[in-house]
Amino acid sequence: MRLQSTRGKSGEVNFKQALFQGLAPDGGLYYPVESKSLKQLFTSLDSTHDFNHIAKAMSHAWLRDEWDETTIDAIVNRAFHFSPRCTSLTESMHVLELFHGPSSAFKDFGACFLASCMEEILLEEERKAIILVATSGDTGSAVAQAFFDKKNIDVVILYPSGRVSSLQEKQLTTLGKNIHALEVAGAFDDCQRMVKEAFCDKALNSRLTLTSANSISIGRLFPQSFYYVYAYAQLKERLQDNFVFCVPSGNFGNLTAGMYAWTWGLPVSRFIAATNINDVVPEYLKTKLFSPRASVHTLSNAMDVGNPSNFERMMMIFNGDGGKMAEMVHGEVVTDTQTRDEMGRLFHASNIFVDPHTAVGITACQRYMDKPENKNTAGVILSTAHPAKFIEIVEQATGNTPGIPDNLKKALALTKQATKVNNTLSDLREFLMDNFRH
């Protein structure tokens, strides 16, 4: 896998190099230069193939210049002791459950694969690294769980004070050891800016080996493409020729991963970008004007992003042509009231609990499929988090309490360990130098 920066001012790198650089030197995001066709592989898959089989097949196709088959298989087996699950709401509307991993959120897939790859590389090269992560909720908990107690790796997680759920905060602040949580006085966009500025700080990077586990990292984004292929393989006998993936979207890494799978040959008709009122990308799809702005706090807080970094990768897929992007990606905006209504409707109609992000996806997909021109469309909605991660919101919307998985119960019983900082690079730099300078 050869990778180039979205800003075109840095040289090509391989997958291993990109993992530890995070951002490219010119401030852009790495993307695959080659558009490899995997149509033959996708056609050969069906519901008898489990998730690890698909993950190995796609990793072999892309990473065989980095590792041999045995090593790739070991990386995948270490990463994935869990799998997505497919369920159906109706004959034409299906749900891809991505919350059966260690932190009960979709970001477990990318984080665990990245952790396994980094562990392999650091073992090979006998060196250490510090991972910087900005989170609006689920990324931090997924990264914390994936990298906990890994040798030669420390993780520093920046999260916006008061803007993540209580359970999300517990998951990313209670582990200790090599996991360090920074409670930032600001919004997610401040956390993301601080991380980007740290990567661009030459003096800081000359003293410490910094890398990322956000969707900034191609090592986290690449494995997210696996479950799009898994969903297709599981449902292909039930999907119509015209089917869409509906993706609850914030920083747009998840949607970008699906679009990569599409460029490699996955037969998707369209993607629905389902957002809350932080609607910068849906607005762009209508106006062709990208207007980043401060994020607004909503019930679906992991999607509260006003300047989604992966938009640069989306633009590269379509060679900067907003018209072509709008043909393949449809935007739908869902308010908090509509989100809450859908959570209540689904529970009272079918006794199904969903988290607010999944409710945004279901609402957007139903709205899209209700249009006359889309009446023969099948939809696959990505369910991004277990409802118990947003238990207060679920209780308010449904009047009932969802069951809590054992891994979440354990997190709730632990004590928060976090350092409060202001939303400036100098505060982050001071913490890093005080704690990791050798």
C-alpha positions, 0 to 999 in steps of 0.5 A: 500500500503506497500512500500520499498526502491529501495536500500533495506536498509530501513524498509517498510512504508505505503503510508502516511509515504512515502509521507512525507519522499520523499526519503527513509532513505537509499537514495532510492526511494519507490516502492510498495512491493505488485504486486496487480492484478487489471485485473478484474477491468480493464476488467470491464471498458469501454468508459462510465467510466469517469476519476474520476471513474477510479481514485477512483476505483484504489485508493480504491484498493490500499489505503483502509488501509489508508482512508475510501471510503468517504475520498478517494472519497473526495481526488479524487474529490478535486484533479481532476476538469479536465480530459485527452482526447483521440484523433486519428491521424490515425486508429492505432495511438492515442493521450492521451492529458494530458494538460487540467489541471491547468498548461496545462501539464501532471504533473498536475495529479500527483501534484494535487493528491499529494496536495490533499493527503497531505492536508488531512494528514496535516489536520488530524495531525495538522502539517506543511511541506515544499515541495522541488521540482527540475524541468526541466520545467513542474513539477515546474509549476504543483506543484506551481499550485496544492499547491498554497495557501494550508494551512500548506504547503510551496513549494520551487521550484528549476529550472535551470536558462535559461533552462526552457521556458519563460511560464514555468518560469512565471508559477512557479515564479509568484504565491507568497504566499506559493510558493517560486522559486529558480533560480539555476545557473546550469542544472536540474541535479544540482537542483535534486542533491541539493534536494536529498542532502537536504533530506539526510542532517540529521541536516537540517531535524531535524529542518524542515519537508521536503518532495518532490513532484517530481517523486521521490514521490510515491504520485505523481507517483501513480496517473499517472497510472490512465490515462493509464487505462483511455486511455485503457478504452476509446480506448479498442474497437479500440485498437488491441490486440497488442498495445503500449504506447509511452511515451516522457521520461526524468526522467522516472516517467511517463513511470514507472507509466505506467509499474506499471499499466502493472504489475497490469494487464493492457494488454499492449504489450510494452512501447516505451521510447521516448527520445531526445538526452539525451538517457541514458535509450535507450542506456541501453536497447541496451547495458545493461550499465547504464552510467549517464552523464551531460544533454544536452539542447534541444528543449524538455527541460523537458526531458533534464535529464542525470541521471534519478532517476526513473531508480531505480524503473524500475530496481526493476520492472524487478528484475534488469534484463536488458534483461527482461526490453528490452523485455518490453521497447523499446527505440527511440531517436529523435533529435531536427531537427527531432522534429522540422520537425515533428511539422511542418509536422503535422501542415501543413498536419493536422493543428495540433499543438503539443509541442516538447515533444509530437512531440518526442513521435509521431516521435518515435511511427511512427518509431516503427510502420513503422517496418515490424514486428510491422505493426499490432500494435496500438500506444497510444502516451502521449501528455504531454504539451499544445503547447502554453507552448512552443510557440516560438518553435512552431512558429519557426517549423510551422510558425504559433501561437497556441491558448493560454488557459486562464490559461496560458494568466493569468500567462504571465501577472504576475511578476516574483518572484525568488531568484537566488542561486548557485548550492550547498547544502549550498545555499539551506540550507541557504535559507531554514533556513533563511526563515523557521526556527522557 
